[in-house]
Amino acid sequence: MCGRSVKAHDDLRAAYRTFRRTGVRRLPVLAAGRVVGVVTVDDLFLDVFRRPADLRRPGDPREPAPFQ
């Protein structure tokens, strides 16, 4: 989708970078080339406010991807 989508296994940082690069407010989430969901700019804000402690430490690589 021309760089205006994220994959189901991408993390929120990938979505954030795509939002910033493209200027869109909604991105389709793809798995095996099919749309399986949508992530929005508001989803990013909600995630940040739900987990403020995560802003003070690096992400845990064992944490599951947010789109699964």
N, C-alpha and C positions, 0 to 999 in steps of 0.2 A: 504494500500500500504506500509506496513512494516515501518511506521514512516517516509516515504519520500514523504509526501503530507501535504497540509494544507486544512482546511475546509473553505467554503465560508464565514463563519461568523468570522473567525480568523482575528486578526489584524496583522499589519506588524511585531510587536515584535515576534509573534509566528512564522512567516515565517523566521525571522532573526535567532531565536534559532534553527529552523530546518536546515537552511543552515549551521550554525556553527557546529551542531552536526553531520550532515551527509557528509558535504563537497561537496554536489552537487551544481550546478549553476542554475538549473531550478526545480520547484516543480509544480506538478499538483494541481489544486484547485478543491476540491470535494464538491458536494452538493447532499445529498441523495444517496451517494455511486457512483455517476457519475461524470466524469470529466467535469467541466464547464469552465475551463480556465487554464492558466499557469502563474505563477509568477516567475520572474528571479531575480538574484542578481542585475542586472542593474535597475530593477524596484525599488528596495530599495534605491539605490543611487539617482535615479531621484526624488523619493518622498522626500528624505532628502533635496536635493538642491532646490526643489520647495517651501518647507515650512521651511526655516531656523529658523523662530521665534518659531516654535514648539519645538525646541531643548532647549529653555530656560525656558519652563514651562511644568508642567505635562500635559499629554493628557486629553482631555475633554471626559469623559465617554459617553456623549451624541452624540459624533461624530460617524457617520455611519462607519461600517466596510469597509475597502478599497476594498474588493473583491466583493462587492454587486453591 
